[in-house]
Amino acid sequence: MSRQSVNRLFAVVGRELTTVVRTRAFLALAGGFAAVVAVLAWTAGAVGYVPLVLDLLTPVEVLVPALALAFGYRSVLGDDERGELDVIRTYPVSRATFVLGVYLGRAAALLVALVVPLLGVALLYPPSAASGRRSSPPTPRWTRHCSTSGSSSSRPRSHWF
């Protein structure tokens, strides 16, 4: 690609980024994803960052493709319906450059919408169990009823027997 082609591509990417960020759909989808991540992180009860990542793994795996489809939906067709393609055809931008620029612009907007909430949770969440909510792992329920005090055997004694 020549220098002019790269400059034209970046011009299309910049145009697409400003178009996407100005829409209410972008704000609604990005805000909804941020709310889901925040609520899941708050209710996870994980002790450190790695357990939190494991708790968020499945919802993020489901939401990322859904967000990608929502961001890419009608990207070029919407420009055609609004009459913007007629104006863009007057510029010396090839169709391939335009489609690639739209794709890269939408991908950059999707990346921002995904990374900002996840980075926010990562920065606000304690990185290890030492600075977390619990100081030790929870005691399993079955060991709360067992006691070894006063017993001559090494086997735990239950109060049910």
PyRosetta script that sets phi, psi and omega in degrees:
from pyrosetta import init, pose_from_sequence

init()
pose = pose_from_sequence("MSRQSVNRLFAVVGRELTTVVRTRAFLALAGGFAAVVAVLAWTAGAVGYVPLVLDLLTPVEVLVPALALAFGYRSVLGDDERGELDVIRTYPVSRATFVLGVYLGRAAALLVALVVPLLGVALLYPPSAASGRRSSPPTPRWTRHCSTSGSSSSRPRSHWF")
pose.set_psi(1, 140.0)
pose.set_omega(1, 178.5)
pose.set_phi(2, -80.7)
pose.set_psi(2, 169.4)
pose.set_omega(2, -179.9)
pose.set_phi(3, -62.3)
pose.set_psi(3, -37.8)
pose.set_omega(3, 178.1)
pose.set_phi(4, -65.4)
pose.set_psi(4, -39.9)
pose.set_omega(4, 179.4)
pose.set_phi(5, -64.3)
pose.set_psi(5, -40.5)
pose.set_omega(5, 178.9)
pose.set_phi(6, -66.4)
pose.set_psi(6, -41.1)
pose.set_omega(6, 177.3)
pose.set_phi(7, -63.0)
pose.set_psi(7, -40.4)
pose.set_omega(7, 177.4)
pose.set_phi(8, -65.3)
pose.set_psi(8, -39.7)
pose.set_omega(8, 178.5)
pose.set_phi(9, -62.2)
pose.set_psi(9, -45.9)
pose.set_omega(9, 179.1)
pose.set_phi(10, -65.8)
pose.set_psi(10, -30.8)
pose.set_omega(10, 176.0)
pose.set_phi(11, -65.7)
pose.set_psi(11, -41.0)
pose.set_omega(11, 178.2)
pose.set_phi(12, -68.4)
pose.set_psi(12, -40.0)
pose.set_omega(12, 178.1)
pose.set_phi(13, -62.2)
pose.set_psi(13, -45.4)
pose.set_omega(13, 178.5)
pose.set_phi(14, -62.7)
pose.set_psi(14, -42.3)
pose.set_omega(14, 177.2)
pose.set_phi(15, -61.1)
pose.set_psi(15, -42.5)
pose.set_omega(15, -178.7)
pose.set_phi(16, -68.5)
pose.set_psi(16, -39.3)
pose.set_omega(16, 177.6)
pose.set_phi(17, -61.2)
pose.set_psi(17, -45.6)
pose.set_omega(17, 179.5)
pose.set_phi(18, -66.7)
pose.set_psi(18, -34.5)
pose.set_omega(18, 177.8)
pose.set_phi(19, -66.1)
pose.set_psi(19, -45.2)
pose.set_omega(19, -177.3)
pose.set_phi(20, -67.8)
pose.set_psi(20, -43.2)
pose.set_omega(20, -176.3)
pose.set_phi(21, -66.8)
pose.set_psi(21, -27.6)
pose.set_omega(21, 180.0)
pose.set_phi(22, -77.6)
pose.set_psi(22, -13.8)
pose.set_omega(22, -176.5)
pose.set_phi(23, -81.3)
pose.set_psi(23, 149.5)
pose.set_omega(23, 176.8)
pose.set_phi(24, -71.9)
pose.set_psi(24, -27.8)
pose.set_omega(24, 179.7)
pose.set_phi(25, -63.8)
pose.set_psi(25, -40.1)
pose.set_omega(25, 178.0)
pose.set_phi(26, -62.0)
pose.set_psi(26, -47.0)
pose.set_omega(26, -179.8)
pose.set_phi(27, -63.7)
pose.set_psi(27, -39.1)
pose.set_omega(27, 179.8)
pose.set_phi(28, -67.9)
pose.set_psi(28, -44.8)
pose.set_omega(28, -179.3)
pose.set_phi(29, -68.1)
pose.set_psi(29, -44.1)
pose.set_omega(29, 179.2)
pose.set_phi(30, -65.8)
pose.set_psi(30, -42.1)
pose.set_omega(30, 177.9)
pose.set_phi(31, -66.0)
pose.set_psi(31, -38.9)
pose.set_omega(31, 177.3)
pose.set_phi(32, -64.7)
pose.set_psi(32, -42.5)
pose.set_omega(32, 177.4)
pose.set_phi(33, -64.4)
pose.set_psi(33, -42.1)
pose.set_omega(33, 178.3)
pose.set_phi(34, -62.8)
pose.set_psi(34, -39.8)
pose.set_omega(34, 178.6)
pose.set_phi(35, -65.5)
pose.set_psi(35, -42.1)
pose.set_omega(35, 179.2)
pose.set_phi(36, -63.3)
pose.set_psi(36, -44.5)
pose.set_omega(36, -180.0)
pose.set_phi(37, -64.3)
pose.set_psi(37, -42.4)
pose.set_omega(37, -179.3)
pose.set_phi(38, -65.4)
pose.set_psi(38, -43.5)
pose.set_omega(38, 179.8)
pose.set_phi(39, -66.0)
pose.set_psi(39, -42.7)
pose.set_omega(39, 178.5)
pose.set_phi(40, -64.7)
pose.set_psi(40, -38.9)
pose.set_omega(40, 178.3)
pose.set_phi(41, -68.3)
pose.set_psi(41, -37.4)
pose.set_omega(41, -178.7)
pose.set_phi(42, -70.7)
pose.set_psi(42, -37.2)
pose.set_omega(42, -177.7)
pose.set_phi(43, -92.3)
pose.set_psi(43, -3.8)
pose.set_omega(43, -175.4)
pose.set_phi(44, -66.4)
pose.set_psi(44, -39.4)
pose.set_omega(44, -178.0)
pose.set_phi(45, 70.8)
pose.set_psi(45, 20.6)
pose.set_omega(45, -180.0)
pose.set_phi(46, -72.1)
pose.set_psi(46, 153.7)
pose.set_omega(46, -175.7)
pose.set_phi(47, -86.8)
pose.set_psi(47, -31.2)
pose.set_omega(47, -178.8)
pose.set_phi(48, -140.8)
pose.set_psi(48, -173.2)
pose.set_omega(48, -176.7)
pose.set_phi(49, -70.6)
pose.set_psi(49, -40.7)
pose.set_omega(49, -178.5)
pose.set_phi(50, -63.8)
pose.set_psi(50, -45.0)
pose.set_omega(50, 174.3)
pose.set_phi(51, -62.1)
pose.set_psi(51, -33.2)
pose.set_omega(51, 176.8)
pose.set_phi(52, -65.0)
pose.set_psi(52, -42.1)
pose.set_omega(52, 177.4)
pose.set_phi(53, -61.0)
pose.set_psi(53, -41.5)
pose.set_omega(53, 178.8)
pose.set_phi(54, -66.7)
pose.set_psi(54, -34.1)
pose.set_omega(54, 176.4)
pose.set_phi(55, -69.1)
pose.set_psi(55, -33.2)
pose.set_omega(55, -178.4)
pose.set_phi(56, -87.4)
pose.set_psi(56, -8.3)
pose.set_omega(56, -172.1)
pose.set_phi(57, -61.1)
pose.set_psi(57, -52.0)
pose.set_omega(57, -176.9)
pose.set_phi(58, -66.5)
pose.set_psi(58, -47.0)
pose.set_omega(58, 177.9)
pose.set_phi(59, -61.4)
pose.set_psi(59, -36.5)
pose.set_omega(59, 179.6)
pose.set_phi(60, -69.8)
pose.set_psi(60, -37.2)
pose.set_omega(60, 177.3)
pose.set_phi(61, -62.3)
pose.set_psi(61, -30.6)
pose.set_omega(61, 179.3)
pose.set_phi(62, -83.5)
pose.set_psi(62, -40.6)
pose.set_omega(62, -173.9)
pose.set_phi(63, -77.7)
pose.set_psi(63, -31.1)
pose.set_omega(63, -176.9)
pose.set_phi(64, -63.7)
pose.set_psi(64, -48.8)
pose.set_omega(64, 176.4)
pose.set_phi(65, -63.6)
pose.set_psi(65, -35.5)
pose.set_omega(65, 177.9)
pose.set_phi(66, -65.0)
pose.set_psi(66, -41.7)
pose.set_omega(66, 176.5)
pose.set_phi(67, -66.1)
pose.set_psi(67, -38.2)
pose.set_omega(67, 179.3)
pose.set_phi(68, -63.7)
pose.set_psi(68, -41.7)
pose.set_omega(68, 176.5)
pose.set_phi(69, -65.1)
pose.set_psi(69, -40.0)
pose.set_omega(69, -179.8)
pose.set_phi(70, -66.8)
pose.set_psi(70, -38.2)
pose.set_omega(70, 179.6)
pose.set_phi(71, -71.8)
pose.set_psi(71, -35.8)
pose.set_omega(71, -177.9)
pose.set_phi(72, -86.5)
pose.set_psi(72, -9.2)
pose.set_omega(72, -176.0)
pose.set_phi(73, -61.8)
pose.set_psi(73, 124.1)
pose.set_omega(73, 174.8)
pose.set_phi(74, 57.0)
pose.set_psi(74, 35.0)
pose.set_omega(74, -177.3)
pose.set_phi(75, -67.3)
pose.set_psi(75, -50.9)
pose.set_omega(75, -179.5)
pose.set_phi(76, -82.7)
pose.set_psi(76, -38.0)
pose.set_omega(76, -179.8)
pose.set_phi(77, -65.2)
pose.set_psi(77, -35.4)
pose.set_omega(77, 177.0)
pose.set_phi(78, -63.0)
pose.set_psi(78, -38.3)
pose.set_omega(78, 176.3)
pose.set_phi(79, -64.7)
pose.set_psi(79, -37.7)
pose.set_omega(79, 179.1)
pose.set_phi(80, -67.3)
pose.set_psi(80, -41.3)
pose.set_omega(80, -179.0)
pose.set_phi(81, -67.2)
pose.set_psi(81, -33.6)
pose.set_omega(81, 179.4)
pose.set_phi(82, -82.5)
pose.set_psi(82, -6.1)
pose.set_omega(82, 179.0)
pose.set_phi(83, 84.6)
pose.set_psi(83, 9.6)
pose.set_omega(83, -178.7)
pose.set_phi(84, -74.9)
pose.set_psi(84, -27.4)
pose.set_omega(84, 179.6)
pose.set_phi(85, -67.0)
pose.set_psi(85, -31.9)
pose.set_omega(85, 177.0)
pose.set_phi(86, -63.0)
pose.set_psi(86, -38.7)
pose.set_omega(86, 177.8)
pose.set_phi(87, -72.0)
pose.set_psi(87, -40.7)
pose.set_omega(87, -177.9)
pose.set_phi(88, -66.8)
pose.set_psi(88, -31.2)
pose.set_omega(88, 179.1)
pose.set_phi(89, -66.5)
pose.set_psi(89, -18.7)
pose.set_omega(89, 177.2)
pose.set_phi(90, -77.2)
pose.set_psi(90, -16.0)
pose.set_omega(90, 178.1)
pose.set_phi(91, -89.3)
pose.set_psi(91, 157.6)
pose.set_omega(91, -179.3)
pose.set_phi(92, -81.7)
pose.set_psi(92, 60.2)
pose.set_omega(92, 179.0)
pose.set_phi(93, -117.6)
pose.set_psi(93, 126.0)
pose.set_omega(93, 179.4)
pose.set_phi(94, -73.1)
pose.set_psi(94, 162.8)
pose.set_omega(94, -179.8)
pose.set_phi(95, -64.3)
pose.set_psi(95, -40.4)
pose.set_omega(95, 179.6)
pose.set_phi(96, -63.7)
pose.set_psi(96, -40.7)
pose.set_omega(96, 178.4)
pose.set_phi(97, -65.3)
pose.set_psi(97, -40.4)
pose.set_omega(97, 179.3)
pose.set_phi(98, -64.2)
pose.set_psi(98, -47.2)
pose.set_omega(98, -179.1)
pose.set_phi(99, -64.8)
pose.set_psi(99, -41.6)
pose.set_omega(99, 177.8)
pose.set_phi(100, -64.6)
pose.set_psi(100, -40.0)
pose.set_omega(100, 178.2)
pose.set_phi(101, -65.2)
pose.set_psi(101, -40.8)
pose.set_omega(101, 177.0)
pose.set_phi(102, -63.6)
pose.set_psi(102, -43.5)
pose.set_omega(102, 179.3)
pose.set_phi(103, -61.8)
pose.set_psi(103, -46.9)
pose.set_omega(103, -179.1)
pose.set_phi(104, -66.6)
pose.set_psi(104, -37.5)
pose.set_omega(104, 177.5)
pose.set_phi(105, -64.9)
pose.set_psi(105, -44.1)
pose.set_omega(105, 177.9)
pose.set_phi(106, -66.7)
pose.set_psi(106, -37.9)
pose.set_omega(106, 178.1)
pose.set_phi(107, -64.9)
pose.set_psi(107, -38.5)
pose.set_omega(107, 177.9)
pose.set_phi(108, -66.2)
pose.set_psi(108, -40.6)
pose.set_omega(108, 177.6)
pose.set_phi(109, -65.0)
pose.set_psi(109, -40.3)
pose.set_omega(109, 177.2)
pose.set_phi(110, -63.9)
pose.set_psi(110, -41.4)
pose.set_omega(110, 179.0)
pose.set_phi(111, -61.2)
pose.set_psi(111, -42.6)
pose.set_omega(111, 178.2)
pose.set_phi(112, -64.9)
pose.set_psi(112, -43.0)
pose.set_omega(112, -178.9)
pose.set_phi(113, -65.8)
pose.set_psi(113, -25.9)
pose.set_omega(113, 179.7)
pose.set_phi(114, -90.1)
pose.set_psi(114, -42.0)
pose.set_omega(114, -172.0)
pose.set_phi(115, -75.8)
pose.set_psi(115, -38.2)
pose.set_omega(115, -175.9)
pose.set_phi(116, -60.5)
pose.set_psi(116, -49.4)
pose.set_omega(116, 178.1)
pose.set_phi(117, -65.4)
pose.set_psi(117, -39.8)
pose.set_omega(117, -179.6)
pose.set_phi(118, -67.2)
pose.set_psi(118, -38.1)
pose.set_omega(118, 176.6)
pose.set_phi(119, -68.0)
pose.set_psi(119, -37.3)
pose.set_omega(119, 176.9)
pose.set_phi(120, -62.0)
pose.set_psi(120, -43.3)
pose.set_omega(120, 177.8)
pose.set_phi(121, -66.0)
pose.set_psi(121, -39.5)
pose.set_omega(121, -179.9)
pose.set_phi(122, -64.5)
pose.set_psi(122, -37.9)
pose.set_omega(122, -179.1)
pose.set_phi(123, -76.0)
pose.set_psi(123, -30.4)
pose.set_omega(123, -178.6)
pose.set_phi(124, -87.7)
pose.set_psi(124, -17.4)
pose.set_omega(124, -176.6)
pose.set_phi(125, -92.5)
pose.set_psi(125, 142.1)
pose.set_omega(125, 179.4)
pose.set_phi(126, -65.8)
pose.set_psi(126, 138.1)
pose.set_omega(126, -176.0)
pose.set_phi(127, -74.5)
pose.set_psi(127, -20.9)
pose.set_omega(127, -177.3)
pose.set_phi(128, -143.4)
pose.set_psi(128, 173.5)
pose.set_omega(128, -179.4)
pose.set_phi(129, -69.7)
pose.set_psi(129, -24.4)
pose.set_omega(129, -178.0)
pose.set_phi(130, -65.2)
pose.set_psi(130, -33.9)
pose.set_omega(130, 179.4)
pose.set_phi(131, -104.5)
pose.set_psi(131, 10.0)
pose.set_omega(131, -177.8)
pose.set_phi(132, -83.7)
pose.set_psi(132, -166.8)
pose.set_omega(132, -176.9)
pose.set_phi(133, -76.4)
pose.set_psi(133, -33.5)
pose.set_omega(133, -178.1)
pose.set_phi(134, -106.1)
pose.set_psi(134, 146.5)
pose.set_omega(134, 178.1)
pose.set_phi(135, -94.1)
pose.set_psi(135, -21.6)
pose.set_omega(135, 177.6)
pose.set_phi(136, -141.7)
pose.set_psi(136, 159.6)
pose.set_omega(136, 179.8)
pose.set_phi(137, -65.6)
pose.set_psi(137, 153.2)
pose.set_omega(137, -179.1)
pose.set_phi(138, -65.3)
pose.set_psi(138, 147.5)
pose.set_omega(138, 179.5)
pose.set_phi(139, -79.8)
pose.set_psi(139, 130.7)
pose.set_omega(139, 177.8)
pose.set_phi(140, -60.4)
pose.set_psi(140, 148.1)
pose.set_omega(140, -173.9)
pose.set_phi(141, -61.4)
pose.set_psi(141, -36.3)
pose.set_omega(141, -175.6)
pose.set_phi(142, -71.3)
pose.set_psi(142, -24.6)
pose.set_omega(142, -178.7)
pose.set_phi(143, -82.9)
pose.set_psi(143, -13.5)
pose.set_omega(143, 179.0)
pose.set_phi(144, -69.4)
pose.set_psi(144, -25.5)
pose.set_omega(144, -177.7)
pose.set_phi(145, -96.4)
pose.set_psi(145, -3.1)
pose.set_omega(145, -178.9)
pose.set_phi(146, -99.7)
pose.set_psi(146, 146.5)
pose.set_omega(146, 178.9)
pose.set_phi(147, -144.3)
pose.set_psi(147, 141.6)
pose.set_omega(147, 177.3)
pose.set_phi(148, -107.5)
pose.set_psi(148, -2.9)
pose.set_omega(148, -178.7)
pose.set_phi(149, -73.2)
pose.set_psi(149, 138.5)
pose.set_omega(149, 178.6)
pose.set_phi(150, 77.7)
pose.set_psi(150, 8.2)
pose.set_omega(150, -178.7)
pose.set_phi(151, -111.1)
pose.set_psi(151, 140.1)
pose.set_omega(151, 179.4)
pose.set_phi(152, -85.4)
pose.set_psi(152, -18.5)
pose.set_omega(152, -179.7)
pose.set_phi(153, -87.7)
pose.set_psi(153, 159.8)
pose.set_omega(153, 179.9)
pose.set_phi(154, -86.1)
pose.set_psi(154, -7.4)
pose.set_omega(154, -179.9)
pose.set_phi(155, -82.2)
pose.set_psi(155, 136.5)
pose.set_omega(155, 178.6)
pose.set_phi(156, -62.5)
pose.set_psi(156, 141.4)
pose.set_omega(156, -177.8)
pose.set_phi(157, -104.0)
pose.set_psi(157, 134.1)
pose.set_omega(157, 179.4)
pose.set_phi(158, -100.3)
pose.set_psi(158, 150.3)
pose.set_omega(158, -179.7)
pose.set_phi(159, -79.7)
pose.set_psi(159, -3.8)
pose.set_omega(159, 179.7)
pose.set_phi(160, -83.9)
pose.set_psi(160, -18.0)
pose.set_omega(160, -177.4)
pose.set_phi(161, -100.0)
pose.dump_pdb("model.pdb")
